[in-house]
Amino acid sequence: MNKLLKSSLAVSVLVVLSVASFAQIQGAQTLSTTTLSAAIPTTSTFGVGSNNAFTSNVCLASLTNVTATVSIGTTLWVDTEAMTVVTNSVPSTGTCLLVQRGAFGTKAEGHQSGRKVYVGRPNLFQQFDVAGTCYASSTGLTTSPAQLPAILPWINITDGKRYNCYSDGNWFWEGLGSASTAITTISAFCNTIPAQNVAEYLNYGACTGQTTATWSYTVATNGELANLTVQGSAVAANANVITVYKNGVATAITCTVAIAAKTCTDTTHAVAVVQGDYIQFLDTVGNTTTETFANPSATVGLYGQ
């Protein structure tokens, strides 16, 4: 009986260890996001803006991935404040729940309705900053679990800095708090409508005839380019491919304004830059019919590393 019991216990331990090992080799865990559906005040019985822990009723746009049991907790992070969802306060209907404010040493502050909220288990929030490369393979960032960082984005809950990892494999400082905060934004545009079947630069002048770059932005500090946004005032008749150029060479940062659309974004790719690099934008227009995409403008963020 003793031998049988020991064998059973050994098998149970092996199963537990196998499950734990399997969980540890999974790919990056991405923190989910939602928004506040109502403003959160600073007032409490402990004083306005106090660091003392108190509870508040918080309403979110969605309760996806929000859990609060004895064994599994959830942390909400908005602006630079962390909140712990109170055990068993997640409702069966509705999206309002009870939280402990100012968790993990953060300060309880007021938050406007619509502010982005990061949602995750407490262990997915960090206590130190990161720098350098953010993937584990020299081949670059892919979807392979062995190459991705363990957690995205990387949030240092002690100083409010948020880091992300895009296609070039470098950590970059995406913002302070839950809102994106670029060091600066690089923008360019052209007026009227670009020509059909032509590649033209956004030179802060007329759109037509801009096959040579006459405008560029010179980078003043080392960092990371990311988050391209393109906007026009009228929908496109052809596909318009807008590409960010660094030192006269096309980068991986690009997006396509589709036919009948007037916007596009690229939130996947990033490119490292150093002081003195120059940046330009090129619009390559398709050849379906006469173009109608009017007054295109492009913006890309320069973030710290």
Contacts in CASP RR format, 6 or more apart in sequence:
PFRMAT RR
TARGET T0000
AUTHOR 0000-0000-0000
METHOD contacts of the structure
MODEL  1
MNKLLKSSLAVSVLVVLSVASFAQIQGAQTLSTTTLSAAIPTTSTFGVGS
NNAFTSNVCLASLTNVTATVSIGTTLWVDTEAMTVVTNSVPSTGTCLLVQ
RGAFGTKAEGHQSGRKVYVGRPNLFQQFDVAGTCYASSTGLTTSPAQLPA
ILPWINITDGKRYNCYSDGNWFWEGLGSASTAITTISAFCNTIPAQNVAE
YLNYGACTGQTTATWSYTVATNGELANLTVQGSAVAANANVITVYKNGVA
TAITCTVAIAAKTCTDTTHAVAVVQGDYIQFLDTVGNTTTETFANPSATV
GLYGQ
25 145 0 8 1.000
26 145 0 8 1.000
27 145 0 8 1.000
27 148 0 8 1.000
27 150 0 8 1.000
28 145 0 8 1.000
28 148 0 8 1.000
28 149 0 8 1.000
28 150 0 8 1.000
28 151 0 8 1.000
28 152 0 8 1.000
29 124 0 8 1.000
29 150 0 8 1.000
29 151 0 8 1.000
29 152 0 8 1.000
30 151 0 8 1.000
30 152 0 8 1.000
31 118 0 8 1.000
31 119 0 8 1.000
31 120 0 8 1.000
31 124 0 8 1.000
31 151 0 8 1.000
31 152 0 8 1.000
31 153 0 8 1.000
31 155 0 8 1.000
32 64 0 8 1.000
32 65 0 8 1.000
32 118 0 8 1.000
32 119 0 8 1.000
32 120 0 8 1.000
33 116 0 8 1.000
33 117 0 8 1.000
33 118 0 8 1.000
33 119 0 8 1.000
34 60 0 8 1.000
34 61 0 8 1.000
34 62 0 8 1.000
34 63 0 8 1.000
34 64 0 8 1.000
34 116 0 8 1.000
34 117 0 8 1.000
34 119 0 8 1.000
35 60 0 8 1.000
35 61 0 8 1.000
35 114 0 8 1.000
35 115 0 8 1.000
35 116 0 8 1.000
35 117 0 8 1.000
36 58 0 8 1.000
36 59 0 8 1.000
36 60 0 8 1.000
36 61 0 8 1.000
36 78 0 8 1.000
36 111 0 8 1.000
36 112 0 8 1.000
36 113 0 8 1.000
36 114 0 8 1.000
36 115 0 8 1.000
36 117 0 8 1.000
37 59 0 8 1.000
37 60 0 8 1.000
37 61 0 8 1.000
37 95 0 8 1.000
37 113 0 8 1.000
37 114 0 8 1.000
38 59 0 8 1.000
38 96 0 8 1.000
38 113 0 8 1.000
39 110 0 8 1.000
39 111 0 8 1.000
39 112 0 8 1.000
39 113 0 8 1.000
40 56 0 8 1.000
40 58 0 8 1.000
40 78 0 8 1.000
40 110 0 8 1.000
40 111 0 8 1.000
41 56 0 8 1.000
41 110 0 8 1.000
42 48 0 8 1.000
42 49 0 8 1.000
42 108 0 8 1.000
42 109 0 8 1.000
42 110 0 8 1.000
44 50 0 8 1.000
44 52 0 8 1.000
44 54 0 8 1.000
44 56 0 8 1.000
44 101 0 8 1.000
44 108 0 8 1.000
45 54 0 8 1.000
46 52 0 8 1.000
46 53 0 8 1.000
46 54 0 8 1.000
49 107 0 8 1.000
49 108 0 8 1.000
49 109 0 8 1.000
49 110 0 8 1.000
50 108 0 8 1.000
51 102 0 8 1.000
51 105 0 8 1.000
51 107 0 8 1.000
51 108 0 8 1.000
52 108 0 8 1.000
53 100 0 8 1.000
53 101 0 8 1.000
53 102 0 8 1.000
53 103 0 8 1.000
54 100 0 8 1.000
54 101 0 8 1.000
54 108 0 8 1.000
55 86 0 8 1.000
55 98 0 8 1.000
55 99 0 8 1.000
55 100 0 8 1.000
55 101 0 8 1.000
56 83 0 8 1.000
56 98 0 8 1.000
56 99 0 8 1.000
56 101 0 8 1.000
57 96 0 8 1.000
57 97 0 8 1.000
57 98 0 8 1.000
58 76 0 8 1.000
58 83 0 8 1.000
58 96 0 8 1.000
58 97 0 8 1.000
58 98 0 8 1.000
58 99 0 8 1.000
59 95 0 8 1.000
59 96 0 8 1.000
60 66 0 8 1.000
60 76 0 8 1.000
60 95 0 8 1.000
60 96 0 8 1.000
60 97 0 8 1.000
60 117 0 8 1.000
61 95 0 8 1.000
61 114 0 8 1.000
62 95 0 8 1.000
63 90 0 8 1.000
63 91 0 8 1.000
63 94 0 8 1.000
63 95 0 8 1.000
63 97 0 8 1.000
64 119 0 8 1.000
65 74 0 8 1.000
65 119 0 8 1.000
65 120 0 8 1.000
66 74 0 8 1.000
66 76 0 8 1.000
66 85 0 8 1.000
66 90 0 8 1.000
66 97 0 8 1.000
66 119 0 8 1.000
67 73 0 8 1.000
67 74 0 8 1.000
67 85 0 8 1.000
67 90 0 8 1.000
68 74 0 8 1.000
68 85 0 8 1.000
68 86 0 8 1.000
68 87 0 8 1.000
68 88 0 8 1.000
68 89 0 8 1.000
68 90 0 8 1.000
68 97 0 8 1.000
69 87 0 8 1.000
69 88 0 8 1.000
70 87 0 8 1.000
72 121 0 8 1.000
73 84 0 8 1.000
73 85 0 8 1.000
73 87 0 8 1.000
73 121 0 8 1.000
73 122 0 8 1.000
74 84 0 8 1.000
74 85 0 8 1.000
74 119 0 8 1.000
74 120 0 8 1.000
74 121 0 8 1.000
74 122 0 8 1.000
75 82 0 8 1.000
75 83 0 8 1.000
75 84 0 8 1.000
75 85 0 8 1.000
75 103 0 8 1.000
75 104 0 8 1.000
75 119 0 8 1.000
75 120 0 8 1.000
75 121 0 8 1.000
75 122 0 8 1.000
75 124 0 8 1.000
75 125 0 8 1.000
76 82 0 8 1.000
76 83 0 8 1.000
76 84 0 8 1.000
76 85 0 8 1.000
76 99 0 8 1.000
76 117 0 8 1.000
76 118 0 8 1.000
76 119 0 8 1.000
76 120 0 8 1.000
77 83 0 8 1.000
77 117 0 8 1.000
77 118 0 8 1.000
77 119 0 8 1.000
77 125 0 8 1.000
77 155 0 8 1.000
77 157 0 8 1.000
77 177 0 8 1.000
77 178 0 8 1.000
78 111 0 8 1.000
78 115 0 8 1.000
78 116 0 8 1.000
78 117 0 8 1.000
78 118 0 8 1.000
78 178 0 8 1.000
79 109 0 8 1.000
79 110 0 8 1.000
79 111 0 8 1.000
79 115 0 8 1.000
79 177 0 8 1.000
79 178 0 8 1.000
79 179 0 8 1.000
80 106 0 8 1.000
80 107 0 8 1.000
80 109 0 8 1.000
80 160 0 8 1.000
80 176 0 8 1.000
80 177 0 8 1.000
80 178 0 8 1.000
81 101 0 8 1.000
81 102 0 8 1.000
81 106 0 8 1.000
81 107 0 8 1.000
81 108 0 8 1.000
81 109 0 8 1.000
81 110 0 8 1.000
81 111 0 8 1.000
82 102 0 8 1.000
82 103 0 8 1.000
82 104 0 8 1.000
82 105 0 8 1.000
82 106 0 8 1.000
82 125 0 8 1.000
82 157 0 8 1.000
83 99 0 8 1.000
83 100 0 8 1.000
83 101 0 8 1.000
83 102 0 8 1.000
83 103 0 8 1.000
84 99 0 8 1.000
84 100 0 8 1.000
84 103 0 8 1.000
84 104 0 8 1.000
84 122 0 8 1.000
85 97 0 8 1.000
85 98 0 8 1.000
85 99 0 8 1.000
86 97 0 8 1.000
86 98 0 8 1.000
86 99 0 8 1.000
86 100 0 8 1.000
89 97 0 8 1.000
89 98 0 8 1.000
89 99 0 8 1.000
90 97 0 8 1.000
91 97 0 8 1.000
101 108 0 8 1.000
102 108 0 8 1.000
104 122 0 8 1.000
104 125 0 8 1.000
104 157 0 8 1.000
104 158 0 8 1.000
105 158 0 8 1.000
106 157 0 8 1.000
115 178 0 8 1.000
115 179 0 8 1.000
116 178 0 8 1.000
116 179 0 8 1.000
117 178 0 8 1.000
118 153 0 8 1.000
118 155 0 8 1.000
118 178 0 8 1.000
124 151 0 8 1.000
125 155 0 8 1.000
125 157 0 8 1.000
126 151 0 8 1.000
126 154 0 8 1.000
126 155 0 8 1.000
126 156 0 8 1.000
126 157 0 8 1.000
127 156 0 8 1.000
127 157 0 8 1.000
127 158 0 8 1.000
128 156 0 8 1.000
128 158 0 8 1.000
129 156 0 8 1.000
129 159 0 8 1.000
129 161 0 8 1.000
129 163 0 8 1.000
130 154 0 8 1.000
130 163 0 8 1.000
130 171 0 8 1.000
131 171 0 8 1.000
131 305 0 8 1.000
132 170 0 8 1.000
132 171 0 8 1.000
132 305 0 8 1.000
133 169 0 8 1.000
133 170 0 8 1.000
133 171 0 8 1.000
134 141 0 8 1.000
134 149 0 8 1.000
134 163 0 8 1.000
134 165 0 8 1.000
134 169 0 8 1.000
134 170 0 8 1.000
134 171 0 8 1.000
135 141 0 8 1.000
135 147 0 8 1.000
135 148 0 8 1.000
135 149 0 8 1.000
135 165 0 8 1.000
135 169 0 8 1.000
136 146 0 8 1.000
136 147 0 8 1.000
136 148 0 8 1.000
136 149 0 8 1.000
137 144 0 8 1.000
137 146 0 8 1.000
137 147 0 8 1.000
139 147 0 8 1.000
140 147 0 8 1.000
140 169 0 8 1.000
141 147 0 8 1.000
141 148 0 8 1.000
141 165 0 8 1.000
141 166 0 8 1.000
141 167 0 8 1.000
141 168 0 8 1.000
141 169 0 8 1.000
142 148 0 8 1.000
148 165 0 8 1.000
149 165 0 8 1.000
152 164 0 8 1.000
152 165 0 8 1.000
153 162 0 8 1.000
153 163 0 8 1.000
153 164 0 8 1.000
153 174 0 8 1.000
154 162 0 8 1.000
154 163 0 8 1.000
154 164 0 8 1.000
154 165 0 8 1.000
154 171 0 8 1.000
155 161 0 8 1.000
155 162 0 8 1.000
155 163 0 8 1.000
156 162 0 8 1.000
156 163 0 8 1.000
160 176 0 8 1.000
160 177 0 8 1.000
161 173 0 8 1.000
161 175 0 8 1.000
161 176 0 8 1.000
161 177 0 8 1.000
162 173 0 8 1.000
162 174 0 8 1.000
162 175 0 8 1.000
162 176 0 8 1.000
162 177 0 8 1.000
162 178 0 8 1.000
163 171 0 8 1.000
163 172 0 8 1.000
163 173 0 8 1.000
163 174 0 8 1.000
164 171 0 8 1.000
164 172 0 8 1.000
164 174 0 8 1.000
164 226 0 8 1.000
165 171 0 8 1.000
165 172 0 8 1.000
166 172 0 8 1.000
166 224 0 8 1.000
166 226 0 8 1.000
166 268 0 8 1.000
166 269 0 8 1.000
166 270 0 8 1.000
167 252 0 8 1.000
167 268 0 8 1.000
167 269 0 8 1.000
167 270 0 8 1.000
168 224 0 8 1.000
168 252 0 8 1.000
168 269 0 8 1.000
168 270 0 8 1.000
168 271 0 8 1.000
168 272 0 8 1.000
169 270 0 8 1.000
170 224 0 8 1.000
170 270 0 8 1.000
170 272 0 8 1.000
170 305 0 8 1.000
171 305 0 8 1.000
172 223 0 8 1.000
172 224 0 8 1.000
172 226 0 8 1.000
172 270 0 8 1.000
172 303 0 8 1.000
172 304 0 8 1.000
172 305 0 8 1.000
173 303 0 8 1.000
173 304 0 8 1.000
173 305 0 8 1.000
174 180 0 8 1.000
174 181 0 8 1.000
174 226 0 8 1.000
174 303 0 8 1.000
175 181 0 8 1.000
175 182 0 8 1.000
175 303 0 8 1.000
180 227 0 8 1.000
182 227 0 8 1.000
182 301 0 8 1.000
182 302 0 8 1.000
182 303 0 8 1.000
183 221 0 8 1.000
183 223 0 8 1.000
183 301 0 8 1.000
183 302 0 8 1.000
183 303 0 8 1.000
183 304 0 8 1.000
184 220 0 8 1.000
184 301 0 8 1.000
184 302 0 8 1.000
185 299 0 8 1.000
185 300 0 8 1.000
185 301 0 8 1.000
185 302 0 8 1.000
186 217 0 8 1.000
186 225 0 8 1.000
186 279 0 8 1.000
186 299 0 8 1.000
186 300 0 8 1.000
186 301 0 8 1.000
186 302 0 8 1.000
187 297 0 8 1.000
187 298 0 8 1.000
187 299 0 8 1.000
188 202 0 8 1.000
188 203 0 8 1.000
188 204 0 8 1.000
188 215 0 8 1.000
188 217 0 8 1.000
188 280 0 8 1.000
188 281 0 8 1.000
188 297 0 8 1.000
188 298 0 8 1.000
189 202 0 8 1.000
189 204 0 8 1.000
189 205 0 8 1.000
189 295 0 8 1.000
189 296 0 8 1.000
189 297 0 8 1.000
189 298 0 8 1.000
190 200 0 8 1.000
190 201 0 8 1.000
190 202 0 8 1.000
190 203 0 8 1.000
190 204 0 8 1.000
190 205 0 8 1.000
190 206 0 8 1.000
190 207 0 8 1.000
190 210 0 8 1.000
190 283 0 8 1.000
190 295 0 8 1.000
190 296 0 8 1.000
191 205 0 8 1.000
191 206 0 8 1.000
191 207 0 8 1.000
191 295 0 8 1.000
192 206 0 8 1.000
192 207 0 8 1.000
192 208 0 8 1.000
192 294 0 8 1.000
192 295 0 8 1.000
193 207 0 8 1.000
193 208 0 8 1.000
193 234 0 8 1.000
193 291 0 8 1.000
193 292 0 8 1.000
193 293 0 8 1.000
193 294 0 8 1.000
193 295 0 8 1.000
194 200 0 8 1.000
194 207 0 8 1.000
194 208 0 8 1.000
194 210 0 8 1.000
194 240 0 8 1.000
194 283 0 8 1.000
194 285 0 8 1.000
194 291 0 8 1.000
194 293 0 8 1.000
194 296 0 8 1.000
195 207 0 8 1.000
195 208 0 8 1.000
195 209 0 8 1.000
195 285 0 8 1.000
195 291 0 8 1.000
196 237 0 8 1.000
196 238 0 8 1.000
196 285 0 8 1.000
196 286 0 8 1.000
196 287 0 8 1.000
196 288 0 8 1.000
196 289 0 8 1.000
196 290 0 8 1.000
196 291 0 8 1.000
197 238 0 8 1.000
197 285 0 8 1.000
197 286 0 8 1.000
197 287 0 8 1.000
198 208 0 8 1.000
198 209 0 8 1.000
198 211 0 8 1.000
198 284 0 8 1.000
198 285 0 8 1.000
199 211 0 8 1.000
199 282 0 8 1.000
199 283 0 8 1.000
199 284 0 8 1.000
199 285 0 8 1.000
200 207 0 8 1.000
200 208 0 8 1.000
200 209 0 8 1.000
200 210 0 8 1.000
200 211 0 8 1.000
200 282 0 8 1.000
200 283 0 8 1.000
200 285 0 8 1.000
201 210 0 8 1.000
201 211 0 8 1.000
201 212 0 8 1.000
201 213 0 8 1.000
201 214 0 8 1.000
201 215 0 8 1.000
201 280 0 8 1.000
201 281 0 8 1.000
201 282 0 8 1.000
201 283 0 8 1.000
202 210 0 8 1.000
202 215 0 8 1.000
202 280 0 8 1.000
202 281 0 8 1.000
202 282 0 8 1.000
202 283 0 8 1.000
202 296 0 8 1.000
202 297 0 8 1.000
202 298 0 8 1.000
203 210 0 8 1.000
203 213 0 8 1.000
203 214 0 8 1.000
203 215 0 8 1.000
204 215 0 8 1.000
207 283 0 8 1.000
207 295 0 8 1.000
207 296 0 8 1.000
213 245 0 8 1.000
213 248 0 8 1.000
213 280 0 8 1.000
213 282 0 8 1.000
215 280 0 8 1.000
216 278 0 8 1.000
216 279 0 8 1.000
216 280 0 8 1.000
217 278 0 8 1.000
217 279 0 8 1.000
217 280 0 8 1.000
218 276 0 8 1.000
218 277 0 8 1.000
218 278 0 8 1.000
218 279 0 8 1.000
219 273 0 8 1.000
219 274 0 8 1.000
219 275 0 8 1.000
219 276 0 8 1.000
219 277 0 8 1.000
219 278 0 8 1.000
219 279 0 8 1.000
219 302 0 8 1.000
220 275 0 8 1.000
220 276 0 8 1.000
221 275 0 8 1.000
221 302 0 8 1.000
221 304 0 8 1.000
222 272 0 8 1.000
222 273 0 8 1.000
222 274 0 8 1.000
222 275 0 8 1.000
222 304 0 8 1.000
222 305 0 8 1.000
223 272 0 8 1.000
223 273 0 8 1.000
223 274 0 8 1.000
223 302 0 8 1.000
223 303 0 8 1.000
223 304 0 8 1.000
223 305 0 8 1.000
224 270 0 8 1.000
224 271 0 8 1.000
224 272 0 8 1.000
224 273 0 8 1.000
224 302 0 8 1.000
224 303 0 8 1.000
224 304 0 8 1.000
224 305 0 8 1.000
225 244 0 8 1.000
225 246 0 8 1.000
225 251 0 8 1.000
225 253 0 8 1.000
225 270 0 8 1.000
225 271 0 8 1.000
225 272 0 8 1.000
225 273 0 8 1.000
225 279 0 8 1.000
225 300 0 8 1.000
225 301 0 8 1.000
225 302 0 8 1.000
225 303 0 8 1.000
226 253 0 8 1.000
226 267 0 8 1.000
226 269 0 8 1.000
226 270 0 8 1.000
226 271 0 8 1.000
226 300 0 8 1.000
226 301 0 8 1.000
226 303 0 8 1.000
227 265 0 8 1.000
227 266 0 8 1.000
227 267 0 8 1.000
227 300 0 8 1.000
227 301 0 8 1.000
228 242 0 8 1.000
228 244 0 8 1.000
228 253 0 8 1.000
228 254 0 8 1.000
228 255 0 8 1.000
228 265 0 8 1.000
228 266 0 8 1.000
228 267 0 8 1.000
228 269 0 8 1.000
228 298 0 8 1.000
228 299 0 8 1.000
228 300 0 8 1.000
229 263 0 8 1.000
229 264 0 8 1.000
229 265 0 8 1.000
229 298 0 8 1.000
229 299 0 8 1.000
229 300 0 8 1.000
230 240 0 8 1.000
230 242 0 8 1.000
230 255 0 8 1.000
230 257 0 8 1.000
230 263 0 8 1.000
230 264 0 8 1.000
230 265 0 8 1.000
230 296 0 8 1.000
230 297 0 8 1.000
230 298 0 8 1.000
230 299 0 8 1.000
231 262 0 8 1.000
231 263 0 8 1.000
231 296 0 8 1.000
231 297 0 8 1.000
232 257 0 8 1.000
232 262 0 8 1.000
232 263 0 8 1.000
232 293 0 8 1.000
232 294 0 8 1.000
232 295 0 8 1.000
232 296 0 8 1.000
232 297 0 8 1.000
233 262 0 8 1.000
233 294 0 8 1.000
233 295 0 8 1.000
234 262 0 8 1.000
234 292 0 8 1.000
234 293 0 8 1.000
234 294 0 8 1.000
234 295 0 8 1.000
235 259 0 8 1.000
235 260 0 8 1.000
235 261 0 8 1.000
235 262 0 8 1.000
235 292 0 8 1.000
235 293 0 8 1.000
236 257 0 8 1.000
236 258 0 8 1.000
236 259 0 8 1.000
236 260 0 8 1.000
236 261 0 8 1.000
236 262 0 8 1.000
236 291 0 8 1.000
236 292 0 8 1.000
236 293 0 8 1.000
237 259 0 8 1.000
237 288 0 8 1.000
237 289 0 8 1.000
237 290 0 8 1.000
237 291 0 8 1.000
237 292 0 8 1.000
237 293 0 8 1.000
238 259 0 8 1.000
238 285 0 8 1.000
238 286 0 8 1.000
238 287 0 8 1.000
238 288 0 8 1.000
238 289 0 8 1.000
238 291 0 8 1.000
238 293 0 8 1.000
239 256 0 8 1.000
239 257 0 8 1.000
239 258 0 8 1.000
239 259 0 8 1.000
239 285 0 8 1.000
239 286 0 8 1.000
239 288 0 8 1.000
240 256 0 8 1.000
240 257 0 8 1.000
240 283 0 8 1.000
240 284 0 8 1.000
240 285 0 8 1.000
240 286 0 8 1.000
240 291 0 8 1.000
240 293 0 8 1.000
240 296 0 8 1.000
241 254 0 8 1.000
241 255 0 8 1.000
241 256 0 8 1.000
241 257 0 8 1.000
241 283 0 8 1.000
241 284 0 8 1.000
242 254 0 8 1.000
242 255 0 8 1.000
242 256 0 8 1.000
242 257 0 8 1.000
242 264 0 8 1.000
242 281 0 8 1.000
242 282 0 8 1.000
242 283 0 8 1.000
242 284 0 8 1.000
242 296 0 8 1.000
242 298 0 8 1.000
243 250 0 8 1.000
243 251 0 8 1.000
243 253 0 8 1.000
243 254 0 8 1.000
243 281 0 8 1.000
243 282 0 8 1.000
243 284 0 8 1.000
244 250 0 8 1.000
244 251 0 8 1.000
244 253 0 8 1.000
244 254 0 8 1.000
244 271 0 8 1.000
244 279 0 8 1.000
244 280 0 8 1.000
244 281 0 8 1.000
244 298 0 8 1.000
244 300 0 8 1.000
245 251 0 8 1.000
245 279 0 8 1.000
245 280 0 8 1.000
245 281 0 8 1.000
245 282 0 8 1.000
246 271 0 8 1.000
246 273 0 8 1.000
246 277 0 8 1.000
246 278 0 8 1.000
246 279 0 8 1.000
247 277 0 8 1.000
247 278 0 8 1.000
248 278 0 8 1.000
248 280 0 8 1.000
250 282 0 8 1.000
251 269 0 8 1.000
251 271 0 8 1.000
252 269 0 8 1.000
252 271 0 8 1.000
253 266 0 8 1.000
253 269 0 8 1.000
253 270 0 8 1.000
253 271 0 8 1.000
253 300 0 8 1.000
254 266 0 8 1.000
254 269 0 8 1.000
255 264 0 8 1.000
255 265 0 8 1.000
255 266 0 8 1.000
256 264 0 8 1.000
257 263 0 8 1.000
257 264 0 8 1.000
257 293 0 8 1.000
257 296 0 8 1.000
258 264 0 8 1.000
259 288 0 8 1.000
262 293 0 8 1.000
272 305 0 8 1.000
273 279 0 8 1.000
273 302 0 8 1.000
279 300 0 8 1.000
281 298 0 8 1.000
283 296 0 8 1.000
285 291 0 8 1.000
285 293 0 8 1.000
END
